[in-house]
């Protein structure tokens, strides 16, 4: 296999099962694609801007041996695809959990988790405000979490937290491959320097904010349609 297909195949593998199983009779995921797409576009633009700034400032870089070489604004095509495939697959996990499992977390526990994450973000920002990846990453998650705490949303945060924990399994597989080959190379001067295996610690919170923001838009557009 041509190694330059590596990142592309990771993206394709990420959405293969969510697309294949989209016609499951309990989930009916294909019927929800139209509510997912606006959020993918809006959130994707924000994260791609962040990605572009980080790339040109050498916060991270991409290994030319494992990408096609097609770039837009210095970003590999596969990296742009990443902001479509990953949230799409994460929302699929969320919808499957709702359809097949009736697990609930009490509002008090959900609020406690959210506030603990807010406190963690503040601590990380105080300790690592001079590291660009840490600064932007924890700032983004902090803002999104505060929004869920104080704004009226249609999102069940308990179900989100459960879905996020489940999503960590594919997260470790995908990010483990990306960072161990490596396909994406991080400048440790701009992050905490602590890794879980080969995965920067911040990536866990990057994944959380990306998932959560897409999910907020998904629930907004879904409920807007149902209310019409």
Phi, psi and omega in degrees: 000137178293122182298336181292348177273357190304306183293323178298316181293328176297316178298315181296317180297326182297321183261357185302306182288320175302322178287315181300322184263009182295341184260011173305136189292336180271328184270318183049047186297326182299332180287346184257356182304322184294338177273340180278321189302316180300319179293322176301320181291311183294309180295320180301319179299316180297312183289329177290326175297312176302314181299315180298314181297319179294322182293313182289341178259013174061030173289324170212168180212172186237137183281113184299341181289343188236016177230159183293332182099001176275120184234147172232119182053047177071003180255132176299147177307320182296326179292323176294318177299327182306323183278001171255311187291317184292308178298323179302316180290323180293318179294328175299317177300314179302314181291324177294319179296321178294319184287324190251343183230144182251033181289130179234146174245135182297152182301324180295317180292319179300313179297321179297317178298315181297316180291324176296321177293322176299313179298317178300316179300316180297316179299314180297323179292323178293316184284327188234034181295342181269002178253118190299318180294315179297316182300307183291320183297305183288331176295317180297311180297320179302313181297315182294319179295317179297324177299316181293333181282328188247345180259155176276116180235166177268004186272133172273103185294332177299314179293325177298313182298321177296315180297322179297316179299316178297322182293345180294333178297304176295330177302313182292327178291307184294307182292329177297318178293314183299324186263346182267330182299313351265151172265319174252128183245125184263142173272106186295346176290344183249012173222181185296335183084005178255132183233148171260102192068244177254002186266122176304139182305321182299334183300331178298324183272332171299313179297319181297313182292323178296314178297310184296317181295317177297321181292322177298316178293319179302311180292326178297309183290325177296313182287331176296319179293317182292330181281341183289000000 
